[in-house]
Amino acid sequence: MRLDALTVEILRNYLQGAVEEMAYVVERTAYTTFVKETADFTCGLLNPNGEFFAYPIELGVASFGGISYAATLEAVGPLEPGDVVITNDPYSSAAAATHLPDIHLIRPIFWDGRLVAYGAGFLHSSDVGGMVPASISPRASEIFQEGLRLPPKKLFVRGAVNRDLLDVILANCRIPEQNWGDLQALVAGLTTGERRMHELIRRFGPDTVDKAMDDLIDYAARKVEALIRRMPAGRYEFVDYIEDDVATNIPIRLKVAMTIGDGEIHLDFTGSDVQVGSALNVPTAGRVHPFMSIALVNYFATRDRTIPLNAGVLRRVRMTLPEGSVVNPKFPAACGVRYATVLRIYDAVLGALARAVPAHIPAASGGQGCMVALSLPDPEAGRRHVTVIEPMIGGGGGRPGRDGVDGCDASLGFLKTTPAETLEAEVPIVVRRYHLVPNSAGPGRFRGGFGVRLDFQVFRPEGIVTARGMERLRFAPWGVSGGSAAATGSVVLNPDTADERPLSKIDVLSLEPGDVLSVRTPGGGGHGDRFQRPPARVLDDVVAGLISREHARDAYGVVLRGDRVDAEATAALRRSGTGAAADAPFDFGPVRREHERRWPAALQDAFIELLMGLPAPYRAYVRRKLYARVDALAAQRPVTADELVGLWHNLRGSMGLK
């Protein structure tokens, strides 16, 4: 360390307070519901290399602390006091921005004419243009369909707004006043950071503050390295899936091999699917990216709560992200729904951790970050009103020693519920129901958290709903250590009426006046043998209305007589069988088991290796055609990797490929 420990700790606490204040300013001054209520934003302080050395943990998105803005800053060139850089483009920012609605701003901080730091952050705009209201459609096949792309440019020049650029931005969105209000809120947050940095430099001097930036990042890296050295060395693999690629029902495979050794962790995503022709791709620019390691960072933070959240957390992490894959797509791949894939990457890394350090790892959470957005005509303004209604999150996975958290996914814990009163005041809707989904939690010694149900009714014509990131409607959140998989989610139009209609995943849905849309999220997987759950805890859930009496009997082996447990009948029922999942340590549920029966690991590896060897423009087409041929055969009998290659040789001529 360049400074003594006491000075570093004083500066760390001051800087943490500064970035929390920056975030608070944004939250209190933003215009759109999704920023001021749901808190899909962040802001912090960067060193001159474009790395976060101070990052908020109490407000906003927790997963961007490892982002590097170096490429963004290099692209825009030298900066002066009062400049503010703007970008939302994943490809020209080297994946600092990861989809177009996330608008990033960077403000340089000078002292005596010398650049000493930056304030930086992003906020999620509820609309940046594009093919649908709220901008994000899972069916987008290239980024040009997803809205206005902003390569790194100066939004403010020496303190004055670049009006020409701002006019272009506001002319290409459906909610210009709200977007400009949000951008000004973020600028105010960055200005707060500049003021606090100046106060710190006046008190401690610029040299001390310079050294503190490096010391804080190094401190986080050393703490993480110490944790890694306590983990068992080895290679741990896990696979999870996005249920379909939108264009077809073919699951998107996400494979990770986690190698632990010599104080480092290497995450190798070789064997993950090729980039897809929908908006589920995750831009990473092929470099160490925090989206690939959220589960790791959460593990580090849980095991040692003194680790500061900054760039040092990922200093001991390396990654292999094959170019042209879904985790490192080539331009101009669409990426608007990238967080649906990020959530499944979280589960894959979590599964690898469960193999390495099972005593500390929960079951899978609901794994859905569905953002339900609504567009309605606004007669007074003469255009459509667009807002994000609610982030629909599933239940948390059961944990070693504790049940999962209801309606809260560990990878999305930063998102907050929008109060029904706020929604009804801002949008002409009525929230009819908002509660936990009974029987949705994965059974276990420590059950998962329950999913959430939201029913809302519209009253104006021409209502349009988009719902990006809707997942776990087929492949259940998995249980671990003998725990069982959770219930999947569902969507229903006009529930409990003569017009009730089950729906599949929503891309764009038109609603008539009076329609009620009901979205139910998955629960979290269970942890441990469900027959070892104390009967009194099962009774508590029945009394609370969270599980039915039938579910208590069938899932937990608990027999109830009136308002009490029949201890004798319960003991007899539990002796008659086992509560541990059949394929422990993981229970993936019947749909995934059937998929992997048809497509065992070796066959999937060969399939993806074949696709990765093709020119990128042909991969999605060949994937669709070859998968259909192999899957039809696999429904009848096992298919080998050699047979797959033979089928490909027979098909390629008919496809016009050499």
N, C-alpha and C positions, 0 to 999 in steps of 0.2 A: 504493500500500500504506500501511496505517496504522502498521505496525511496520517496523523494519529487517529486511533479508533474513535476517540471521543468527538473529535471535530467532524469526522465522517458521519457519525450518528446524529449529531446536531443538524448538519446540513441535510442529511437524508430526511429527517422529520420535517424540516422546513420545506424542502422541495415537495415532499408528499402532500403537505398542506396546500402548497401552491397549485399543484395539478388537480387536486380535488376541488379547489376553488374555481379553477378554470372550467371544470366540468359542471360545477354548480351554476356558473354564470350562463353557460349554454342551455342547461335545462330550464332555467328560470326565464330566459328571454326568447327561446325558440317559438316558432309559430305553429308548426304542424304537430298533430297529436303523436305521431310516431317518434318524434324527437323529444318533445317536452313531457310526454306521459310514458311511452314505452322505453325511451332512453336508448335508441339505436344510434349512438354517436360515441365519439371519444375525443380527447385532446390531451396532449402531454408536452414534454420538453425533449428536444433532440440535441445531441452534441454536434459539433461542426461536421462530423462525418455522416450525419443523417440518421443516427441511431438513438432510440429512446434511452435516456438515463433516468427519467422520472415519469411515472405513468399512473393514472388513477386506478384505484381498486374498489372504491365505494360507489361510483357512478359510471354508467356507460359500458361499452363493450370491453370485455376483459381480455380478448384474444389477440389484440394487435400490438402488444408490447414488444414483439420481436420483429416488427416490420422495419425494413430499411428504406429510407427515402433518398439514398445516394444517387440512384439513377435518375430520379425525378429532378433533383437539384442540378445534376450535371446537364440535363436536357434543357433547362431554362436559362442557364448561364449565370453570370455575376448578379448579385442582388444588392439593393441599397436600402437604407432605413425607410420604413413605410411600405415597402413592397409586400405583396401577398401573392403567392403562387397558388394556382388552382389546377386540379386534374381529376378526372374520374376514369381514365382509360387504362385498363389492365396491361395493354401491350406496350404503350409508350412509357409507362411508369415502372416497368419491370415488376409488375404485380404488387406494387404498393397499393394501388386501387385494385379491387378484385371483381367488381361489377359496376355498371354505369350509374346506378342510383347512389352509390357511395361517393360523395363529392368531398375531395380532400383539399385542405388549405394548409399552406406553410408560410409562416411569417418569420423573417430573420430578426435576430436580436443582436444589436450592436452595443459596444461600450467603448467610448473614446475612439470611435471610427473603426474599431476592430470587430469582426464577426465573432461572437462568443457562443451562440446557441441558436436554436430555432424553436418557436412554438408550432406545433403541428397537430392536426386532427382531421376527422371526417364526420359527416352526418349523412344519414340515409334520407335522400329526397323521396317524397312519396310519388313523384312523377318527373321524369326527365325526357318525356316524349316517347317515341317508339310505337310499336304496333298495337298495344293495348293500354287502357288506363292503368296507372301505376307502373307502366313500362315493362314489367317482367312477365313474359309468357314462357312456360316450359317448352313450347313448340318452336321458339325462335331457333333458326338453324345457323345464323351468323350474327355477329355483334352489331352489324349495321341495322338490324331490325329492333334493337333493344333501346334505342334512344340516341341522344346527342353525345358524341365522343369528344372529350376535351383533353388533348395532349397538354403537357405542362406549359402553362402560360401565366402571365401576370394579370391577376384580376384587379389589383391595386398597384399603382406605380407612384412611389414616393408619397404615399398617403392618399392619393387621389384615385377614385374609381376609374377603371378602364371601361368607359361607357360603351364603346363599340363592342367589346367582348361581352359585357353584361347584357346588352340588348340581344345579341345572338342567343345567349343562354336562355333568357326569359321568353324569347319568341318561340323556343322549341320545347316548351313544356306546357302542361295543362293547368298548372297552378302557379303562375309567375309571382304573384304577390307573396304567397306563402314561402316559396323557395327563396326569394330574396330576403324575406324576414329571417329564415333559418340561416342563410349565409352570413347575414349581419350578426346573428347570435354567435356563430362560430368565430367570426372576427373579434367580437367582444371577448370571447374566452381566450383567444390567443393574445390579445392586448393585455389581459389580466396577467397572463404568464410572463409577458415582457416586463410589466411593472414589478412583479415579484422578483424576477431575476435581477433587475436593477437594484432593488432593495438589498438583495443578498450580496451583490458585488460591492455595494457601498459599505456594507458592514464587514465583510470578510476579505475583500480584495479580489481582483480578477484571477490572479494566479491560484489562489486557494480554491476558487470555484471551478477553474479548469481542472485542477487535480481531482476534485471531488467527483466530477463527471466520470472520469476514468476509474476512480476507486469504486464507485457504486456499481458500475458494470462488472468490474473484476470481482468484486465481493459476491455478486449474484452468481457469477460463473464458478467461483471456488465452492460456494455452498452447494450448487448443483452437482459439481464433480464429486464432492464428498458423499452425497446421496447415491450417485451412480456406483461408486466403489463399494457400497454396502449391498448392492443388488447382485444376485447370482449371475456370473458370467455365462454366456451362452447365446444361442440363436432361437428365437421364439416367433412362430408364424401364426397368422390368423387371417381369416377371410370373412368379409361381410358384403352385402349387396344393396344397391339401389334396386327397387323392385322391377323397374322397367326403364327404357330409354325414351319414353313418351311416344316415339314413332311406332314402336313395336312393344310386345310384352317380354322382350329379352331382358333379363336382369343385367345390371352393370356390376361387374365384379371388381372389388377393391381388396387387393392382397397386400399385406405388409409382412416383411421379415425384419424383426427387431433384434439386432446384435448388440449385446452388452459386453464391454471389456475395456480395460485400461482407462477407466474414468470417462469413457465416451459411450454414446448410444448412436447406432447407425440404423436409420429407418430406410429400408429398401422396398420401393413400391413396384418393382419388377413383377410382372404377372397380373397387374391391374389392367382393366379393359382399355381399349383404344379410345381416343376422343370420339364423342358421339355427335350426331347431327341434331342435337337439342341443346337446351340451355343449362345442362347439368355439368359442364366441364368446369374444372377448378384451375384458374390461371396461377402459376407459381413461378414462371420464368426459369424453372429448373433449379432454383436455389433453395436453401433452407428457408422454409416459410412457416410462419406460426399456424396457419390453417392445418398443416399436416401434423401438428404436434400439440394440439390443445389438450388431449388426454395426458400427455407427458407433463405438460406445465401444471395441469391440475394435480397430478400425482406429486410433483415436486412441492407445490404450494401446500398440499395437505400434510406431507411428511415433515416439512420444515416451514412453519409460518413466518419465519424471520427473513425469508428470501425476498428481496425487493423485486418487483415486477419490472424488468427492463431488458435491454438487449442481451445482457449477460446470461439470461436463463437459457438461451439456445446456443451459447458458445461451445458447449460440449456435445452438441447434436449435429450429426451429419445426415444427409439424405440423398437417395438415388430416386430421381423422378424421370422416368423415360419420356423423351420428347415424342409428342404425338399421342400420348396417352391421355386418359381423362383427368389425370393429376398434373399434366403439363401440356396443355393443348397448344396447337399452332394457330396463329392468326389466320382467318378471322373467326375462330370458333366462338359460338355464343356461350355466355357464362352467367346469365342473370340469376339462375337458380343454383349457383355453385354451392350455397350453404347446405342444401339438401345432401349433397355429396360430402361436404365437410363433416356433417353430423355422422355419416356412415364411416368416414375415415376415423373419426373419433372413436366409434365403436370398435373398429378393426384394431386400432392401437390399444384400446382398453382391453380387448381380448388377448392381445399379445402380452400385455402387462399381467393379465390374470394367469397366464401360463408361467410368467417369471416370478411374480410376487403375489400369489393367490390370497394370502392372508389380509391383504390391504385393498383389494379391488372389488367394486360393486358389480352387480349385474348391469346389463344394458338398460339405459333409460328409454323413454318412448321413442327417441330418435326422430322426432318430427319438429321442424320449425316452420310450420305453415303460416304464412302471412296472408290473412284474408283481407282483401282490399275491395272497396265498393266505390263505384262511380254512378252518380245520379245527376240528372239535369238540374241546373241551377237557373231558374227563370230570371231571377233578379240580376245575376251577373252575366247572363247570356251565354254561358258555357257550362261544362260539366264540373261538378264537385267531386274530387277524388280524395279518398282517405283510406288509411289502413285501419280496419276495424279492430283487429286483435291479433297478437301473435298466439297461435294455438299450439301449445306445448304439451307433450305427454308427461306421464309420471316418471319419477326418478327410479333408478334401479335399486333393489334391495342391497343393503350394505352389510359388511361384517359387523354384527352387533346392533344394527339399527334397520328399521324399515326404510324404504325409499320415500322421498319427499313427494307429496301429492301435487300434481300439476306443475312440476318443475324439473326440467332436465338439466343435469350438471353442466352440460356444454352450452346451455342457453340461460344460465341463472341470472345474467345481467339484464335480461328483458323483463319489463314490468307489465302488469295487467293494466289495461286502460279502463278506468271506471265507467260503468254503464251510464252514469249520469253525464259524464263528459261526452261520450259518444252520442247520446240522445240530444244533447244540447247543440252539437256541431253538425250532426247529420240527421235527416228526417227518417229515423228508424226507431224501433222499440226492441230492446233486449228482452226476450220472453223467458229465457232460461240461461243460467250460467252456474254450473255446479259440477261436482265430481261424477265420474261415470261408475256406477256400481259394478262390482265383479270384474273390473278391468285390470286390477293389479296382478302381477305374476305371483302365484303362491310360492311360499318358501318359509323356512324358519324365520327369516326376516322378509316379509312380503315387499313387493315393489310398491311404488306410489301409484295412486289412481290417476287415470286420464281425466280430461276436462270436456264438458259438453257446453257448447254455446249455440243458442237458438236466437236468431234475430229476424225481425219482420220489416219489410219495406212497404212504403205506401205510395211512392211515385212510380210512374211508368218509366220504361227504358232503363231499369236498373241493371248494372253489369257488375258481376263479381269475378274477380280473379283470385286464385288461391295457390300461390307458388309454394313448393316445398312440402306438399302433402305426401307423406310416406308412411310405411309400416301399416298399410292396409292389407297386405298379403303376408309378408315375411315378419313374423312376430319378434318383438324385443326379447332377446335371449336371457334365460336364467343361467345361474352359475353356481358351482359347488353343490350341485344337487337340486338347486331351485328350478322352478318351472318358468317357461316362457309366458309372457303377458298376453292379454287380449289385444287384437289389432284395432285400428281405428275404423271409422265409417263416416259417410256423409248421406244425409237424407233431406229431401225436399218435402216440405209440408208434412212433418211427422204427425202421427196420431189423427190423421184426417182421411177422408175418402180419396183424396188426391195424393196420398203419401207415395213417394217414389225414391227408392234407393239410387244413389248416384255413385259413379266411380270418381277417380281423381278429377278435380276441377281445373280446367285451363281458363276458359271464358264461359261464364254461365249467365244467361239472361233471366231476369226475374220480373214477374208481373206484380202489379200492385196487390198487396195482401199476402204475397208469398212469404213463407218462413223457411229459412235455410238453417239446418242443424248440422254442426260439425262436432264429431266426437273423436278425441285423440286417444292413442294407445296408452296403456299403462306401462309401468316399468317391470322388468324381469325380477323374478324372485331369487333370493340367496339362501341356500341351505335347504335341507329336507323339510318339506311342508308338514310332514307328520310330527316334526319336532317343535312346531310352533305351539306355545302354551295355549290350551283350550280357552283360557280366560281372555287372551288377546283376540282370539277368533270371535268369542262372544261379544267383546267390545265393538268389533267391526260390524257385527250383525245389528246390535242395538243402535249404532250410529247410522244405519241404513247404507253402509258401504258394501256389504256383501249380503246375499240372500241366505236363508237357512239351507237351501239346497246346495248352494256353493260351499257353505261351511262343511256340509257332509261330504260332498263329492271331492272337493279340492283339499280339504284339511282333515278329513276323517273325524270331524267333530259332530256329535249328535246332540241336539238341543231338545229339551222338554220345557216348553213354556219359555221362561226367561232365565233358565239355568242350563248348565252343561250336564248331560247324563254321563257321568264319569265311567261307569261300567260299560255302557254301550260304545262310548268313544274308544276306550282301551281295546275292546274286542274288534272294532272296525279297523283300528290302526294295526293290530296284530295280523290282520288278514292280508295285508299287502305292504308295499313300501311306498313312502312318499317321495323318494329320490327320483329325479328325472331319469328316464331310461338311458339316455346318452350322456350322462354326467361325465366330466364336470360342466358341460354346457348343454342346455336344452334349447334347440333352435326352433322348435315347433314343426308341425307336419308339412307345411308348404315348402320350407327350405329343405327339409329332409328328402322330400320327393324330388326337388330340383337337383340335389347333389347325388341322389341315386342315379338319375339320368346322366348327370354331368359330374362325374367324380373329378377330383383335383387334377389328376394327370391329363384327363381329356380337356379340361378348361385351360391348363397351362399350354398344351399343344395348340389349342384353338387361338389363344391370344398371341402366342409366338408366331403363328402363321400370319395372322392379321398384321402384326407389327412389321412383318417383312414386306408388306405391300406398300405401294405409293399411297400417301395419306388420303388423296381424293377418293380412292377406291375402297377404303377400309369399311366405312359404314355400310356401303352397298353389299360388299362380300359378306360382312358380318350377318346381315339380315338374311341373305339367301342361303349361306352355308349353315347357319344355325337352324333354320327351318328344316333343312334336309336331315341334319344329324339328330335333331330333337325328335323328329317323327320316327326315326329308326330306334333311338334310345328308349322310346316309349314301349317298344316290343322286346328289346334285349340290350345287354350292355354293348357299348361301342368303344373300340380301342382308339388310341391316338393314331396308330397306323391306318386304321380304317378312315379316320377323319382326313388324313392326307390323301388317301385314295379317292374319297368323295370330292375333295377339292380339285384334284387333277381331272376328274370327269366333268366338273362343273365349269372350270375356268374357260374352256373353249366356247361354251354356249354363252358366256358372259362377254365375249369379245376381248378377253384378257390373255396375254401370252405368259 
